[in-house]
Amino acid sequence: MKWIEDSRLRGIVYFILFDIALFLFLFYLDREDGSGRARGLLIASFVSLLGMLLLFLWTNRQNTLLMATAIFFYLSFVLYCI
């Protein structure tokens, strides 16, 4: 995985994953009508954010405090949205 070591390319991947997650989350908020039909959009948004988190954790695997903090914030955000 040589492409992960390039910080410029990694930043582009972060940006794309975050934009996908943001788009899906905003589309979920627009389509939610109380029946739960748009729940798949919310799940897809969390999966995209999870991909971003896993990429972040892979590139920062030497710093355990940073990894624990990132996991904590991701889980707290997911639990807040659910």
C-alpha positions as CSV (number, residue, x, y, z in Angstrom):
1,M,0.0,0.0,0.0
2,K,2.5,2.6,-1.2
3,W,-0.3,5.1,-2.0
4,I,-1.1,5.5,1.7
5,E,2.4,6.8,2.4
6,D,1.9,9.8,0.0
7,S,0.3,12.5,2.2
8,R,-1.1,14.4,-0.8
9,L,-3.0,11.4,-2.2
10,R,-4.1,10.4,1.3
11,G,-5.6,13.9,1.8
12,I,-7.5,13.5,-1.5
13,V,-8.9,10.2,-0.3
14,Y,-9.9,11.7,3.0
15,F,-11.6,14.5,1.2
16,I,-13.5,12.2,-1.1
17,L,-14.7,9.9,1.7
18,F,-15.8,12.9,3.8
19,D,-17.7,14.4,0.9
20,I,-19.5,11.1,0.3
21,A,-20.4,10.8,3.9
22,L,-21.6,14.4,4.1
23,F,-23.6,14.1,0.9
24,L,-25.3,10.9,2.1
25,F,-26.0,12.3,5.6
26,L,-27.6,15.5,4.1
27,F,-29.6,13.4,1.6
28,Y,-30.7,11.3,4.6
29,L,-31.9,14.4,6.4
30,D,-33.8,15.6,3.3
31,R,-35.5,12.2,2.7
32,E,-36.3,11.2,6.3
33,D,-40.0,11.1,6.8
34,G,-40.4,9.2,10.0
35,S,-41.0,5.8,8.3
36,G,-37.3,4.8,8.4
37,R,-37.1,4.4,4.6
38,A,-34.0,6.5,4.4
39,R,-32.1,4.6,7.1
40,G,-29.9,3.0,4.4
41,L,-28.5,6.4,3.5
42,L,-27.5,7.0,7.1
43,I,-25.8,3.6,7.3
44,A,-24.0,4.3,4.0
45,S,-22.8,7.6,5.5
46,F,-21.5,5.8,8.6
47,V,-19.7,3.2,6.5
48,S,-18.0,5.9,4.5
49,L,-16.9,7.6,7.7
50,L,-15.7,4.2,9.0
51,G,-13.6,3.9,5.9
52,M,-12.1,7.3,6.6
53,L,-11.5,6.3,10.2
54,L,-9.8,3.0,9.2
55,L,-7.5,4.8,6.8
56,F,-6.6,7.3,9.5
57,L,-5.9,4.5,12.0
58,W,-3.8,2.6,9.5
59,T,-1.6,5.6,8.8
60,N,-1.3,6.5,12.5
61,R,-0.9,3.1,14.1
62,Q,2.1,4.0,16.1
63,N,0.3,6.6,18.1
64,T,-2.2,4.7,20.4
65,L,-3.5,7.8,22.1
66,L,-4.5,9.3,18.8
67,M,-6.1,6.1,17.7
68,A,-8.1,5.8,20.9
69,T,-9.3,9.4,20.6
70,A,-10.4,8.9,17.0
71,I,-12.3,5.7,17.8
72,F,-14.0,7.4,20.8
73,F,-15.1,10.4,18.7
74,Y,-16.4,8.2,15.9
75,L,-18.4,6.0,18.3
76,S,-19.8,9.0,20.2
77,F,-20.9,10.6,16.8
78,V,-22.5,7.4,15.7
79,L,-24.3,6.9,19.0
80,Y,-25.4,10.6,18.9
81,C,-26.9,10.2,15.4
82,I,-28.7,7.0,16.2
